[in-house]
Amino acid sequence: QVQLVESGGGVVQPGGSLRLSCAASGFTFRNYNMHWVRQAPGKGLEWVTFIRNDGNNQFYTDSVRGRFTISRDNSKNTVYVDMNSLRVDDTAVYYCARDFRWGFDSWGQGTLVTVSS
Amino acid sequence: QSALTQPPSVSGSPGQSVAISCTGTSTDVGGHSLVSWYQQSPGTAPKLILYEVNNRPSGVPDRFSGSKSGNTASLTISGLQAEDEGNYFCTSYTSTSTWVFGGGTKLTVL
């Protein structure tokens, strides 16, 4: 079955950096576009970034463009997001999600990123 | 990239039907048939229940249906059941190759 497992979350000071990873299994990873979606505590969902299956196109929400970078390693079935210049309002549970018909059909369990001094 | 507009809450009794609206603009909901809906229970990851406005993934009951008119998409849940209680989010692909979510709607089954 499809499984997505995020890791790399933690507590970081404002201005700091963090790399999140999402390990995929149970499907042919290289055939699927992937996303990161986040959810601040007690808030709604926010789409963050997208990467095409071959890694050749990436898109970002305005608030993270220039600070976050999505990448993938199809040989390791893993998608990453490098987060720099972190701000307090980046605090959230970060989910990776598999793209399906411009929606998100499989989600990981999420990893919590807390930006605090 | 303004969020899509959903009602904060809706409620209904078991067996009834409820509808949740999702209003955007011509650059997102109105410009594509690429609206999807998600159900989320507290502490869990969201679950896809509709894609491309009105298509159900396998395993989702046909009590869940979707529609779209202009800049507004709607999710209808018929034959409401206690297990349907939770938060519902819509999302749409946009003309700038990004995605935007609605603020979410809390469904209470009375």
Interface residues (C-beta under 8 A of the other chain):
Chain A: H35 V37 G44 L45 E46 W47 F50 F59 Y60 T61 D62 Y95 F100 R101 W102 G103 F104 D105 W107 G108 Q109 G110
Chain B: Q1 A3 H32 L34 S36 Y38 Q40 A45 P46 K47 L48 Y51 E52 N55 P57 F89 T91 Y93 S97 T98 W99 V100 F101 G102 G103 G104
